[in-house]
Amino acid sequence: MKKFSLILLVILFGLATAQQVTINYVTGNRGADVEYANAMAAKYMSTHPNVTIKVLQGPESATDRAQQYLQFFEAKSSEVDIFEIDVIWPGDMAEHFIDLYQYESFQDAAQGFFPAIIENNTVDGKLVAIPYFTDAGLLFYRTDLLEKYGFSSAPTTWAELDNMASVIQAGERADGNQDFWGYVWQGNAYEGLTCDALEWVASSNGGTIVSPAGEITINNPNAIAALETAKGWVGTISPPGVTGYQEEDARNAWHAGNAAFMRNWPYAYGLTLDGPVGENFSISALPSTEGGNSAATLGGWQLAVSKYSKNPAVAADFVLFLSSHEGQLSRALVQSNLPTRPAVYTDPALLNSDVAFMANFLPVFRAAVARPSTATAPNYLQTSKLFYSAVHNVLTGEESATDALALLELDLQDLTGLPIAGQ
Amino acid sequence: MAKETSKLAKKEERMAFWLLVPSLLLLLIIAIYPLGRVFQLSFTNKRFASSQQVSYLGFKNYSQLLSMTIRELPKKLDDDGKAILKDGKVVYESWVRVLPRKPQRYKAVNQFSFLGKRYVLGATNADFIQSIIDTVNFTIITVLLETILGLIIALALAKKFIGRGLMRTAMLIPWAIITVVSSLIWEWMLKSDRSGFFNAFFDAIGITQGNTVFLVDKALQLPSIIAIDVWKTTPFMALLLLAGLATIPKELYEAAEVDGANKIRQFFSITLPLLAPTLTVALIFRTLDALRVFDLFQIIFGEKRYSMATFTQFTLVANKDMGLSSAASVIIFFIIFLFAMFYIRTLKVDADG
């Protein structure tokens, strides 16, 4: 009897310690994001005492994060269990993630998300990541300044934006604010420039770099005109340094009250409310050309579980928790990130909060323009690099838009082997 | 008696050999194996973080990286055959028409004028060639500036004065701060609007409007990063040279004073020749370090401007091209090897002296 109870004790002890699991979860490094991740981890750990969740900080720039992840994959490292991945990475990174459909809980849960994003995250029938939050580029504008200079509403065309920004900038400079600029956006040579440039091109009827059918469409007169328009902003209504701006640089200028217009993601909404600008701003869909349609680049992040993880089931469970209805609602309220579950947009808690604008902008988000990650998989990252390098050369004046896009077309063909449209 | 000595000598030789084997094994595992692997990969098309099939490419990677050509850019002519002028200057054809496209596409690296004609340097991998040019320029200028400034600082600190100990410690601070931290601080100072120190300063004294984009303007990128590196590494050179100066006996200077030589003559006749060995070591250290510069370029420029080392890194991780990046590493290895050989020959570094 004594021997039996001893063995039983040892087995139970072994089981108990064997269940102690550590999950490593990589997120970004913006202060608010890390704080939120830690809060969610603490919530999960309080109901699952045998799980420890460590939140790791990755680099800020999406490009740097992709490179960081690739290094983990090359080493087949089990150091990270959950990766936060950009909406454009499932195609390039699919082979390193588990198929979430193998868990019944996900087969049911997948119904509750936007179908377009689930489709984006499904590669060869495998669900490689669950949508966490979605994103679309928006135009932020200062309502007080528009009023001050006699403009009744937000601009609907790029030409209107240019005009409004020039007038406001001249006025504010005359009033003594030497650091004021009309329009700030992201012009550094990184993935964010692909987002901004895609918006200019798509809203000018210039296509989406590579069409969903797999043809290279970027070299056309509308796209050339769009890039030339943007080049015209640098140094006139946008600071010369905009060619070095990422999201946070643009937001810093806007946050300090030194910009009339900003193109950024919804995350900046809550942060602006908490700053000197306060409630003196609003958002609208981005402008287009005359005869074009407003285009917002589809962004957003997904949660994926690494194939090399030692505890995929537990990691998948935490992923389900983060992306649940409650998780998405809290993310929207705290971080101003757009939920990926349609049900959250009709939740009264959201509609009565500061971020009720999300419900109004649902049509904009549903119609967002996707980057050609599926058409160019598994070479999307290099495709994007060629595109943003070409656009950056145009913005800095090194190349003309005509030359840059002609060369880009050839480079893309060399890289992807896809046909050029019209040839 | 002689026979026993030689037997003993042989026995010692064999023992020496066996004692060396562990270190040789260690060297093999840590150094030779990875190097050999890189060399081997450079002949393949292996991709990073991918399970794609690896195939043997021969020298294709090398030819992709190193194919260069120089072509003349003809003047743009109008219908009558006369040169077109824009703002009074002659316009040349675009390089896109002049550089070859098959079997590989050449891109322009640089344009230059020679004997009245205009030429374009084209390469199949313009980024790589540009990175080599940038790194070599960076090396030459930083090593020159650091040696001269380091020598001046070392000479100043060689004399006794009040607070010398404090100055010697303070001088080391730039070199002691972690590169990542000091690069970020410099990045903030070089910010493109008046929140950056340099723009605020130049605006305050009226030279510029406070909008200089130091890190994006092609003409200002290298000078900015050279400034950061000189600030960071001059203390290292100064320290090495200070140690070298301490070995020069004081009596030589006293004798020179007695002979009536002035300070300048003393410097060139006594200080420099006796400092030569230390100077040689310092130069070799700094040059090889500068050729391998990575952290500065990665933090400050990312993918905007490559050094040889960051080009290799970004080709590996951003382009996922392990084969090409290995070939680039091998080429860089040979370039650095050439520099080292050049130094050893010219400065006559004598292993036995």
Boltz contact constraints between the chains, C-beta under 6 A:
constraints:
  - contact:
      token1: [A, 67]
      token2: [B, 317]
      max_distance: 6.0
  - contact:
      token1: [A, 67]
      token2: [B, 318]
      max_distance: 6.0
  - contact:
      token1: [A, 70]
      token2: [B, 49]
      max_distance: 6.0
  - contact:
      token1: [A, 70]
      token2: [B, 317]
      max_distance: 6.0
  - contact:
      token1: [A, 73]
      token2: [B, 49]
      max_distance: 6.0
  - contact:
      token1: [A, 74]
      token2: [B, 48]
      max_distance: 6.0
  - contact:
      token1: [A, 74]
      token2: [B, 49]
      max_distance: 6.0
  - contact:
      token1: [A, 179]
      token2: [B, 194]
      max_distance: 6.0
  - contact:
      token1: [A, 189]
      token2: [B, 304]
      max_distance: 6.0
  - contact:
      token1: [A, 239]
      token2: [B, 193]
      max_distance: 6.0
  - contact:
      token1: [A, 240]
      token2: [B, 211]
      max_distance: 6.0
  - contact:
      token1: [A, 240]
      token2: [B, 213]
      max_distance: 6.0
  - contact:
      token1: [A, 241]
      token2: [B, 192]
      max_distance: 6.0
  - contact:
      token1: [A, 241]
      token2: [B, 193]
      max_distance: 6.0
  - contact:
      token1: [A, 241]
      token2: [B, 213]
      max_distance: 6.0
  - contact:
      token1: [A, 243]
      token2: [B, 216]
      max_distance: 6.0
  - contact:
      token1: [A, 244]
      token2: [B, 192]
      max_distance: 6.0
  - contact:
      token1: [A, 244]
      token2: [B, 215]
      max_distance: 6.0
  - contact:
      token1: [A, 244]
      token2: [B, 216]
      max_distance: 6.0
  - contact:
      token1: [A, 382]
      token2: [B, 319]
      max_distance: 6.0
